[in-house]
Amino acid sequence: MIVLIIVIVVIVLIALAAVASYNRFVSQRNAVQNAWADVDTELKRRYDLIPNLVSTVQGYAAHERGVFEEVAQARSVGINAQGPAAASAAEGPFQMALGHLFAVAEAYPDLKANQNFLQLQATLSDTEDRIQASRQIYNANVQQFNRRVQAFPSNVVANMFHFQNAEFFQIDAAQRAVVAEAPKVDFSAITNATYGRAPSAAPTVPAPGTPGTPPTSSGA
């Protein structure tokens, strides 16, 4: 009789642990999905800025058709990407195309001083910051979820209820190498120019003997 009671208690405890583990999986899966929704919103916000940005550049450099087509193609792939894996694959080519677009803008001082262009760049800079923040939160949630999918004993519940590893949102190593070769955009300079903030400069140290410099004492 005592053995039977012990067996029943053990079964009940295992069942309760399985239920708790299942509920935690559901909660973590929802957190991953919600975090991805935030990333996706910011990605769409960024892609929505691109047509106006390209149109502004075209007004000064209409002959750069190849660059504009590259940006349009990369944007089309990115905006139609479904899920983190597809979005990750689209990110590298888009960043490279965007770098080429800004490289064109660098050759036109009037364009760089255009207030609409500066405002679009500043908005894009803010959006990129939001994407990076959302990406970090999403990937952190994915890492926690995947750890439980793979680790024992929670992987037993994961296998029973078909919880699978979630996808990270990141550029793979091959794409990172290619993107590293693309022209970079100094978003801090863009923001400073748009909002009137001058970059901080290192303090200058006056040379000895100049006016206002305390005399140095000579040793005895």
C-alpha positions in Angstrom: 0.0 0.0 0.0 2.8 2.4 0.9 4.6 1.6 -2.3 1.4 2.4 -4.3 1.0 5.7 -2.6 4.7 6.6 -3.3 4.2 5.7 -7.0 1.1 7.8 -7.2 2.8 10.8 -5.6 5.8 10.5 -7.9 3.4 10.3 -11.0 1.5 13.4 -9.7 4.8 15.3 -9.2 6.0 14.4 -12.6 2.7 15.4 -14.2 2.8 18.7 -12.3 6.4 19.4 -13.4 5.4 18.5 -17.0 2.5 20.9 -16.9 4.6 23.7 -15.4 7.3 23.1 -18.1 4.7 23.2 -20.8 3.2 26.4 -19.6 6.7 28.0 -19.4 7.3 26.9 -23.0 4.1 28.6 -24.1 5.0 31.7 -22.2 8.5 31.8 -23.7 7.2 31.1 -27.2 4.8 34.0 -26.9 7.7 36.2 -25.7 9.7 35.2 -28.8 6.8 35.9 -31.1 6.0 39.3 -29.5 9.7 40.3 -29.7 9.8 39.4 -33.4 6.7 41.5 -34.0 8.6 44.5 -32.6 11.6 43.8 -34.9 9.3 43.3 -37.9 7.5 46.6 -37.2 10.9 48.5 -37.1 12.1 46.8 -40.3 8.9 47.8 -42.2 9.3 51.3 -40.8 12.9 51.4 -42.2 11.8 50.0 -45.6 9.1 52.6 -45.8 11.7 55.4 -45.6 13.7 54.1 -48.6 11.5 55.3 -51.5 11.6 58.9 -50.3 15.4 58.7 -49.6 16.0 57.3 -53.1 13.8 59.9 -54.7 15.7 62.7 -53.0 19.1 61.3 -54.2 17.7 60.8 -57.7 17.0 64.6 -57.9 20.8 65.2 -57.7 22.2 62.0 -59.3 19.7 60.7 -61.7 22.4 58.9 -63.8 23.2 56.5 -60.9 20.5 54.1 -62.1 22.4 50.9 -61.1 22.6 52.0 -57.5 18.9 52.9 -57.4 18.0 49.5 -58.9 20.2 47.7 -56.4 18.5 49.5 -53.5 15.0 48.9 -54.9 15.7 45.2 -55.4 17.2 44.8 -51.9 14.2 46.6 -50.4 11.7 44.4 -52.3 13.4 41.2 -51.0 13.5 42.6 -47.4 10.0 43.9 -47.3 8.6 40.6 -48.6 10.8 38.4 -46.2 8.7 36.2 -44.0 10.2 35.3 -40.6 13.6 35.8 -39.0 15.6 33.6 -41.3 14.4 35.3 -44.5 14.8 38.7 -42.9 18.4 37.8 -41.9 19.2 36.7 -45.4 17.9 40.0 -46.8 19.7 42.2 -44.3 23.2 41.8 -45.7 22.4 42.8 -49.3 20.1 45.7 -48.1 22.9 47.1 -45.9 25.4 46.9 -48.7 22.9 48.6 -51.2 22.2 51.3 -48.7 25.9 51.9 -48.2 26.3 52.3 -52.0 23.4 54.9 -52.0 25.1 57.0 -49.3 28.4 56.7 -51.2 26.7 58.4 -54.1 25.3 61.1 -51.8 28.8 61.9 -50.6 29.7 63.2 -54.0 27.0 65.9 -54.0 27.6 68.6 -51.3 24.2 70.3 -52.2 22.4 67.0 -51.6 24.2 66.5 -48.3 23.0 69.9 -47.2 19.4 69.3 -48.3 17.2 69.5 -45.2 14.8 66.8 -46.5 17.7 64.5 -47.1 19.2 65.2 -43.7 15.8 64.6 -42.0 15.3 61.3 -43.8 18.8 60.2 -42.8 18.2 61.2 -39.2 15.0 59.2 -39.1 16.7 56.3 -40.7 19.4 56.5 -38.0 16.8 56.5 -35.3 15.1 53.5 -36.9 18.4 51.6 -37.2 18.9 52.1 -33.4 15.4 50.8 -32.8 16.1 47.7 -35.0 19.3 46.9 -33.1 17.6 47.3 -29.7 14.6 45.1 -30.8 17.0 42.6 -32.3 18.9 42.2 -29.1 15.7 41.6 -27.1 14.4 39.1 -29.7 17.7 37.1 -29.8 17.9 37.0 -26.0 14.4 35.5 -25.9 15.3 33.0 -28.6 18.4 32.0 -26.8 16.5 31.3 -23.5 13.8 29.4 -25.4 16.2 27.3 -27.4 18.2 26.4 -24.3 15.2 24.8 -22.8 14.3 23.1 -26.0 17.7 21.4 -26.0 18.4 20.9 -22.3 17.3 17.9 -20.2 14.7 17.4 -18.8 12.8 20.2 -20.5 13.6 18.8 -23.9 11.4 15.8 -23.1 8.4 18.1 -22.8 9.6 20.0 -25.9 9.7 16.8 -27.9 6.3 15.6 -26.6 4.6 18.9 -27.6 6.7 19.7 -30.7 8.4 22.8 -29.4 11.2 23.5 -31.9 14.2 25.8 -31.9 13.4 29.4 -32.8 15.4 31.3 -35.5 17.8 34.0 -34.6 17.8 37.3 -36.4 21.4 37.9 -37.5 23.6 38.3 -40.5 25.6 35.1 -41.2 29.4 35.2 -41.3 29.7 35.2 -45.1 27.3 38.2 -45.5 29.1 40.1 -42.7 32.3 39.8 -44.6 30.6 41.3 -47.7 28.8 44.0 -45.8 32.1 45.0 -44.1 33.5 46.0 -47.5 30.5 48.3 -48.3 30.7 52.1 -47.6 29.7 53.0 -44.1 27.3 55.8 -43.0 28.3 58.0 -40.1 24.9 58.4 -38.5 26.2 60.4 -35.6 27.4 63.1 -38.1 24.0 63.0 -39.7 22.2 63.5 -36.4 24.5 66.3 -35.4 23.9 68.1 -38.7 20.2 67.7 -38.5 19.6 68.7 -34.9 22.4 71.2 -34.6 24.6 69.3 -32.2 28.3 69.8 -32.8 30.6 66.8 -32.3 32.5 67.0 -29.1 36.2 68.1 -29.5 39.1 67.2 -27.3 40.1 70.1 -25.0 43.1 72.0 -26.3 46.1 72.5 -24.0 47.8 76.0 -24.4 51.5 75.9 -25.2 53.8 77.1 -22.4 54.4 80.8 -22.5 51.2 81.8 -24.2 49.0 84.4 -22.6 46.8 83.2 -19.8 49.1 80.3 -19.0 50.4 80.1 -15.5 54.2 80.3 -15.3 56.0 77.1 -14.6 58.2 77.2 -11.5 61.8 76.2 -11.9 63.4 73.9 -9.5 66.0 75.3 -7.0 
